[in-house]
Amino acid sequence: MTGRPPLVRRIVRRVAPTLKLRSLRFRVLVAFALVALIAAVAASGIAYWLTRTAVLERAQDSVLTEFRDNLGRVSAGLPEHPDQADLGPAVDQMRESSFGYSVVLVGTDGRPVASDPTRFPLERVPARLQRMVQTADGGGGFHMYFQRIDIEGQPYLVGGTRVVPNGATGYMFKSLKDEQADLNSLARYLIVGTLLALGAAAVVALFAARHILRPVRRLGHAARELGAGRLDTRLDVRGSDELADLSRTFNDAAEKLERSVAELRALESSSRRFVADVSHELRTPLAAMTAVSELLEEEADSLGEQGAPAARLVVAEIERLATLVEDLMEVSRFDAGTAALVADEVDITDLVTACLDARAWMDAVDLRAPRGILARVDPRRLDVMVSNLVGNALRHGGSPVTVEIHHEPRVAIPGTLAGPEEDLVIEVSDTGPGIPEDVLPHVFDRFYKADSSRARSEGSGLGLSIVMENARIHGGTAYASNMPGRGAKFTLRLPLVPPELEEIIDPDEGVEDDGVHADLDAENAEHPEHAGADLGGNGAGTHDERGDRR
């Protein structure tokens, strides 16, 4: 049969989950409990000590006074030097005392007479007490002495004195059992009172902690809100205590942070707008420069020994500049959240083969890909990713480069949605020296170069970051690693069926639509001379970045 738990158990069940051993609430409760315990124990101890002293002193004073008077009365009827035979009636007379003590009288012959010789013989009297009783002071007088002892586990008061000058010596045994019982009851009451005081202190501590910690909880909640990106979070400041000062400090810090973040966002937006504007404005002159570069390339051999190298250098630099501009345009689309995914179901092996064949890489690449792996991807963006990774490996890892394509069970990827049951996996590995361990976490960062002394390199610092952005648009990811003794390996993992674009890209991560680069594709349609000029584009994305990393 089960009933409702007791009140204490219900309180513990409700309070215990809110008390963590290292929490401020728990420490406040412990502090209150310790203060209450120390105060209660101190008060109870002092009260017990004072009461015990008063009870025992009252009891022993009454008994000793009565014993001394009684001994004086019976001594008046004894001879001057009483012996054992004279002491018997005196003992019987003293035994009838109202206090109920036992008596031992010792005559001048040194032989004792006890009222209860079995339990309280003369040997029960402590030797030290006997010596004190038999010792006269400087004036030849004798005094009453007493001592509290335990006999058979019970407390007793033992007192004694000698009748002056040549009388008998008397000792008495008085049980303190009743007084001890009263003191034990008092101790129990004091312990119960201490426990009640401790419980009351705990209840008061809980309410006090709740009141004290309410501003702390509000501050913690506001800090979490601020950390979640709600920079307009502010606290309602009340009072003028330390917590109020802390709340004001938090509000000041939050206001400054909001102002700083707003300035940084404005600066970032302006920077991105500037990049987009510059990239867009460069497309028209680059289109003309590309046409001229094609003519220079065709006529380079006819320009002589000095003109031909210069012409080829100009052509190469124009192609590099065109690639950089196209990369910047693509990055601007990613930042603005306007990068579109045009997905189509394709045979991945055919698409990768076409990518490698178009760049004349078939002889330098070992392609390990079975036919029939179908996936819904954006062919143009996958071509960019593969060309960037393979070109990166060829340029800085060295031939041969191995490209493996397969599909395997879905792996949870932080920051992406749960896709189908299987992923498309493209692995590009080389036989180069590998990537330094301190560089691996940054290989997909924009403009990252491991060697700052190589300010000018063949890469722009954007190729691998574009690979990562394109992978994220597909709902996948890319990562780099080193193979033991074999060089570096880049892995591209994409779902066989990508999620919808609007579910992948977080608009909060991009900049606001500033009207400059949000409609680039529409503007290209209105200006065919822009769209018709192939500036290297993402399709010729051999602008890898590992040379910038090593």
C-alpha positions in Angstrom: 0.0 0.0 0.0 1.5 3.3 -1.0 0.4 6.7 0.2 1.6 10.2 -0.2 5.2 10.8 0.9 5.7 12.6 4.1 6.0 16.4 4.1 9.8 16.4 4.6 10.3 14.0 1.7 8.1 16.1 -0.6 10.1 19.2 0.3 13.4 17.4 -0.3 12.1 16.1 -3.7 11.1 19.6 -4.7 14.2 21.4 -3.4 16.9 18.9 -4.2 16.9 19.3 -8.0 17.4 23.1 -7.7 20.5 22.7 -5.5 23.7 21.9 -7.2 26.7 21.4 -5.0 28.6 24.2 -6.6 25.7 26.6 -7.2 25.4 29.9 -5.5 22.0 28.9 -4.1 23.6 25.9 -2.4 26.4 28.0 -1.0 24.0 30.5 0.4 22.0 27.7 2.0 25.1 26.2 3.5 26.2 29.6 4.9 22.8 30.2 6.5 22.8 26.7 7.9 26.3 27.0 9.3 25.5 30.3 10.9 22.3 28.9 12.4 24.0 25.7 13.6 26.9 27.6 15.2 24.5 30.0 16.9 22.1 27.3 18.0 24.9 25.0 19.3 26.5 27.9 21.1 23.3 29.0 22.7 22.3 25.5 23.6 25.7 24.7 25.0 25.8 27.9 27.1 22.2 27.2 28.3 23.0 23.6 29.2 26.2 24.5 31.1 24.5 27.3 33.1 21.5 25.1 33.9 23.7 22.1 34.8 25.8 24.3 37.1 22.8 25.7 38.8 21.0 22.4 39.3 24.1 20.6 40.7 25.1 23.5 42.9 21.6 23.8 44.3 21.4 20.0 44.9 24.8 19.7 46.5 24.5 22.8 48.6 21.2 21.6 50.1 22.5 18.0 50.7 25.8 19.1 52.2 24.2 21.7 54.5 21.7 19.2 55.8 24.5 16.5 56.2 26.7 18.9 58.2 23.8 20.0 60.4 22.7 16.4 61.0 26.3 15.3 61.7 26.6 18.1 64.3 23.4 17.1 66.0 24.3 13.4 66.4 27.9 14.3 67.4 26.5 16.2 70.4 25.3 12.9 71.9 28.6 11.0 71.3 31.5 10.7 73.7 34.6 12.8 73.2 36.5 9.9 71.5 33.8 7.7 70.0 34.7 4.3 68.9 32.9 1.9 66.5 30.4 0.7 69.1 29.4 4.3 69.8 28.8 5.1 66.1 26.1 2.5 65.4 23.1 4.5 66.8 24.4 7.7 65.2 24.5 6.1 61.8 21.0 4.8 62.2 19.8 8.2 63.1 21.5 10.0 60.2 20.3 7.4 57.7 16.7 8.6 58.2 17.5 11.9 56.4 14.9 13.4 54.0 17.5 13.5 51.3 18.0 9.7 51.4 21.8 9.6 51.4 24.0 6.8 52.8 26.4 7.5 55.7 29.8 6.2 56.8 31.1 7.3 60.2 34.6 6.7 61.2 35.6 6.7 65.0 38.8 7.8 66.5 39.9 4.2 66.5 39.8 4.3 62.6 37.1 1.7 62.2 34.1 2.7 60.1 30.4 2.1 60.5 28.4 2.4 57.3 24.6 2.6 56.8 24.9 0.5 53.6 28.2 -1.4 54.0 27.7 -3.5 50.9 27.2 -0.7 48.3 28.9 2.3 50.1 31.8 1.2 52.3 34.6 3.5 53.3 36.7 2.3 50.4 34.2 4.0 48.0 35.3 7.4 49.3 38.1 8.7 47.0 41.5 8.7 48.8 42.1 12.3 47.8 38.9 13.3 49.5 39.7 11.4 52.6 43.1 13.2 52.9 41.5 16.6 52.5 38.9 15.8 55.1 41.5 14.7 57.6 43.8 17.7 57.0 43.3 20.6 59.3 43.8 24.2 58.2 46.2 26.7 59.7 43.9 27.3 62.7 43.4 23.6 63.5 39.9 23.5 62.0 38.4 21.0 59.6 36.1 21.8 56.6 33.5 20.2 54.5 34.7 18.8 51.1 32.8 17.1 48.4 33.4 15.4 45.0 31.2 14.0 42.2 32.0 10.5 41.1 30.4 7.6 39.2 29.5 4.4 41.1 28.3 1.5 39.0 27.5 3.9 36.2 25.5 6.2 38.3 26.5 9.8 39.3 26.9 10.4 43.1 27.9 13.3 45.3 30.4 12.3 48.0 31.0 14.7 50.8 32.8 14.5 54.2 34.0 16.4 57.2 35.4 15.8 60.7 33.9 16.9 64.0 36.2 19.2 65.8 38.3 18.6 67.8 38.2 14.9 68.7 34.9 13.8 67.2 34.0 11.3 64.5 34.6 11.7 60.8 31.5 11.5 58.6 31.0 10.8 54.9 27.8 10.7 52.9 26.8 9.3 49.4 24.0 11.1 47.7 22.7 9.9 44.3 22.4 12.5 41.6 20.3 10.3 39.4 17.2 12.6 39.4 19.3 15.6 38.6 21.1 13.8 35.8 17.7 12.7 34.3 16.6 16.4 34.4 19.8 17.4 32.6 19.4 14.7 30.0 15.8 15.9 29.3 17.1 19.4 29.0 19.8 18.2 26.6 17.2 16.5 24.4 15.1 19.6 24.3 18.1 21.7 23.4 19.0 19.3 20.6 15.4 19.4 19.2 15.5 23.1 19.4 18.8 23.3 17.6 17.4 21.0 14.8 14.3 23.2 14.5 16.4 26.3 14.4 18.5 24.7 11.7 15.4 23.8 9.7 14.0 27.3 10.1 17.3 28.7 9.0 17.2 26.4 5.9 13.7 27.6 5.0 14.8 31.3 5.5 17.9 30.6 3.5 15.9 29.2 0.6 13.6 32.3 0.5 16.6 34.6 1.0 18.6 32.9 -1.8 15.6 33.1 -4.1 15.3 36.8 -3.4 19.0 37.4 -3.6 19.6 35.3 -6.7 16.6 36.7 -8.7 18.7 39.6 -10.1 21.5 37.1 -10.8 19.1 34.8 -12.7 17.9 37.8 -14.7 21.5 38.8 -15.4 22.3 35.2 -16.5 19.2 35.1 -18.8 20.1 38.5 -20.3 23.7 37.3 -20.9 22.4 34.2 -22.7 20.1 36.4 -24.8 23.0 38.7 -25.6 25.1 35.7 -26.5 22.3 34.4 -28.8 22.6 37.6 -30.8 19.8 39.7 -29.3 22.0 42.8 -28.8 19.1 45.0 -27.7 18.8 43.0 -24.4 18.7 45.3 -21.4 18.1 44.8 -17.6 15.6 46.6 -15.6 17.8 48.2 -12.8 16.2 48.5 -9.4 17.9 49.7 -6.2 21.4 50.9 -5.5 23.1 47.8 -4.2 26.0 45.9 -5.7 23.7 43.8 -8.0 22.1 47.0 -9.3 25.6 48.3 -10.1 26.3 45.0 -11.9 23.1 45.4 -13.9 24.0 48.9 -14.9 27.5 47.7 -15.9 25.9 45.0 -18.0 23.6 47.5 -19.7 26.5 49.8 -20.5 28.5 46.9 -21.9 25.5 45.6 -23.9 24.9 49.1 -25.3 28.6 49.5 -26.3 28.6 46.0 -27.8 25.5 46.7 -29.8 27.0 50.0 -31.1 30.3 48.3 -32.0 28.6 45.4 -33.8 26.4 47.8 -35.7 29.5 49.7 -36.8 31.2 46.4 -37.7 28.2 45.3 -39.7 28.0 48.5 -41.5 31.7 48.4 -42.3 31.4 44.8 -43.4 28.4 45.6 -45.6 30.3 48.6 -47.1 33.3 46.4 -47.7 31.3 43.7 -49.4 29.4 46.3 -51.5 32.8 47.8 -52.5 34.1 44.4 -53.6 30.9 43.7 -55.5 31.0 47.2 -57.2 34.7 46.8 -58.1 34.2 43.3 -59.4 31.2 44.4 -61.4 32.9 47.5 -62.8 36.0 45.4 -63.8 34.0 43.0 -65.9 33.5 45.4 -68.8 37.2 46.3 -69.3 38.2 42.7 -68.6 35.9 41.6 -71.4 37.8 43.9 -73.8 41.1 42.9 -72.3 40.3 39.2 -72.8 39.5 39.8 -76.4 42.8 41.6 -76.9 44.6 38.8 -74.9 43.3 36.2 -77.3 44.7 38.2 -80.2 48.0 38.7 -78.5 48.2 35.0 -77.8 47.6 34.2 -81.5 50.2 36.7 -82.6 52.8 36.1 -79.8 55.1 34.1 -82.1 55.4 36.9 -84.5 56.4 39.5 -81.9 60.0 38.4 -81.8 62.2 37.2 -78.9 61.4 40.2 -76.6 57.8 40.7 -77.5 56.6 37.1 -77.4 57.4 36.5 -73.6 55.8 39.9 -72.7 52.7 39.0 -74.7 52.3 35.7 -73.0 52.9 37.3 -69.6 50.1 39.8 -70.3 47.8 37.0 -71.4 48.5 35.0 -68.2 48.0 38.0 -66.0 44.7 38.9 -67.7 43.5 35.4 -67.2 44.5 35.5 -63.5 42.8 38.8 -63.0 39.7 37.5 -64.8 39.7 34.5 -62.5 40.1 36.7 -59.4 37.2 39.0 -60.4 34.9 36.0 -61.1 35.8 34.6 -57.7 35.0 37.8 -56.0 31.7 38.0 -57.8 30.9 34.4 -56.7 31.9 35.2 -53.1 29.6 38.3 -53.2 26.7 36.1 -54.2 27.4 33.8 -51.3 27.6 36.6 -48.8 24.4 38.2 -50.1 22.6 34.9 -49.9 21.7 35.0 -53.6 23.7 32.1 -54.8 21.3 29.8 -56.6 21.4 26.0 -56.8 20.3 24.8 -60.2 20.1 21.0 -59.4 19.9 18.3 -62.0 20.2 14.6 -61.8 23.5 13.6 -63.5 26.0 10.8 -63.7 28.8 12.0 -61.4 31.4 9.9 -63.1 30.5 11.4 -66.5 30.5 14.9 -65.1 33.9 14.5 -63.4 35.4 12.9 -66.5 34.2 15.8 -68.6 35.7 18.2 -66.1 39.1 16.6 -66.3 39.0 16.1 -70.0 38.1 19.7 -70.6 41.3 20.8 -68.8 43.5 18.1 -70.3 44.1 16.4 -66.9 43.2 12.9 -67.8 46.8 11.7 -68.2 47.8 13.2 -64.8 44.8 12.0 -62.8 43.9 8.4 -61.7 40.1 8.4 -61.8 38.6 5.6 -59.8 34.8 6.0 -60.3 32.2 3.4 -61.1 29.5 4.2 -63.6 25.9 4.7 -62.6 26.3 7.0 -59.5 23.4 9.4 -59.9 23.0 12.4 -57.8 21.0 15.7 -57.9 23.7 18.4 -58.0 24.4 21.7 -59.7 26.6 20.6 -62.6 28.4 24.0 -62.9 29.1 24.2 -59.2 30.3 20.6 -59.0 32.6 21.3 -61.9 34.0 24.2 -60.0 34.6 22.2 -56.9 36.3 19.3 -58.7 38.4 21.5 -60.9 39.6 23.5 -57.8 40.5 20.5 -55.8 42.2 18.6 -58.6 44.0 21.7 -59.9 45.1 22.3 -56.3 46.5 18.8 -56.0 48.3 18.9 -59.4 49.9 22.2 -58.7 51.1 21.7 -55.2 50.9 18.0 -54.5 52.3 16.7 -57.8 51.2 14.0 -60.1 49.8 11.5 -59.9 46.6 12.7 -58.4 43.9 10.2 -57.4 40.2 11.0 -57.6 37.9 8.4 -56.0 34.1 8.6 -56.3 31.7 6.5 -54.3 28.7 6.7 -52.1 28.4 5.7 -48.5 25.9 5.9 -45.5 25.0 9.4 -44.4 27.3 11.0 -41.8 25.9 13.8 -39.5 27.5 17.0 -40.5 27.3 20.0 -38.1 25.5 22.9 -39.7 23.7 20.9 -42.3 20.2 19.3 -42.5 19.6 15.6 -42.3 19.6 14.4 -45.9 19.0 11.1 -47.6 20.4 7.9 -46.3 23.5 8.0 -48.5 26.1 10.7 -49.4 28.2 11.2 -52.5 31.9 11.2 -51.6 34.6 12.6 -53.9 38.2 12.2 -52.6 41.1 14.0 -54.2 44.5 12.8 -52.9 48.1 13.5 -54.0 51.6 12.4 -53.2 53.0 15.7 -52.1 54.5 16.6 -48.7 51.1 17.1 -47.1 49.6 20.0 -45.2 51.1 21.3 -41.9 48.9 20.4 -38.9 48.5 24.0 -37.9 47.3 24.9 -41.4 44.7 22.2 -41.7 41.9 24.0 -39.7 42.3 27.1 -42.0 42.7 25.7 -45.5 39.1 26.7 -46.4 39.4 30.2 -45.0 39.2 33.1 -47.4 42.6 34.6 -48.4 44.4 32.4 -46.0 48.1 31.8 -46.8 50.3 29.7 -44.5 53.5 31.5 -45.7 53.0 35.2 -45.3 56.2 35.8 -47.2 54.6 34.5 -50.4 52.4 37.5 -50.9 52.2 36.9 -54.6 51.2 33.3 -55.5 49.2 31.7 -58.3 46.1 31.4 -56.2 43.9 34.2 -55.0 43.1 32.6 -51.6 39.5 32.0 -52.6 39.4 28.7 -54.5 39.0 26.4 -51.5 36.6 28.7 -49.7 34.4 28.6 -52.9 34.6 24.8 -52.7 33.3 24.9 -49.1 30.5 27.4 -49.9 29.4 25.4 -52.9 29.4 22.2 -50.7 27.3 24.0 -48.1 24.8 25.1 -50.8 24.4 21.4 -51.6 23.9 20.6 -48.0 27.3 18.9 -47.6 30.8 19.8 -46.6 34.5 19.5 -47.4 37.5 18.9 -45.3 41.2 18.2 -45.6 43.5 15.7 -44.0 46.9 14.1 -44.4 47.6 10.5 -45.3 50.5 8.8 -43.6 53.4 9.0 -46.0 51.2 9.8 -49.0 50.4 13.4 -49.0 47.2 15.3 -48.6 43.6 14.3 -49.2 40.6 16.6 -49.7 37.2 15.0 -49.2 34.0 16.4 -50.7 30.8 15.0 -49.2 27.4 15.9 -50.7 23.9 14.4 -50.2 22.7 12.4 -53.2 19.6 14.7 -53.1 20.3 18.2 -51.8 17.9 20.0 -49.4 16.1 23.0 -50.7 18.3 26.1 -51.0 16.3 28.2 -48.6 16.7 25.5 -45.9 20.5 25.5 -46.2 21.6 29.1 -46.4 21.0 31.2 -43.3 20.0 34.7 -44.4 21.3 36.1 -41.1 24.8 35.1 -42.2 24.7 37.2 -45.3 24.7 40.9 -45.8 21.6 43.0 -46.4 20.5 43.2 -50.0 22.1 46.5 -51.0 20.8 46.4 -54.6 24.3 46.3 -56.1 25.0 42.6 -56.5 21.6 41.0 -55.8 20.6 41.0 -59.4 23.8 40.3 -61.2 22.4 37.5 -63.3 19.5 39.8 -64.4 21.9 42.5 -65.2 24.1 40.2 -67.3 21.0 39.3 -69.3 20.4 43.0 -70.0 24.1 43.4 -71.0 25.1 40.5 -73.2 28.6 41.8 -73.6 29.2 41.0 -69.9 27.7 37.6 -70.0 29.3 36.7 -73.3 32.8 37.4 -72.2 34.3 34.3 -70.6 36.6 35.6 -67.9 37.9 32.2 -66.9 34.8 31.8 -64.8 34.2 29.1 -62.2 34.3 26.5 -65.0 38.0 27.0 -65.4 38.5 27.0 -61.7 42.1 25.8 -61.5 42.8 28.7 -59.1 43.6 26.4 -56.2 44.9 27.7 -52.9 47.2 25.1 -51.4 50.2 26.8 -52.8 49.1 29.8 -50.6 49.1 27.5 -47.6 52.4 25.8 -47.9 
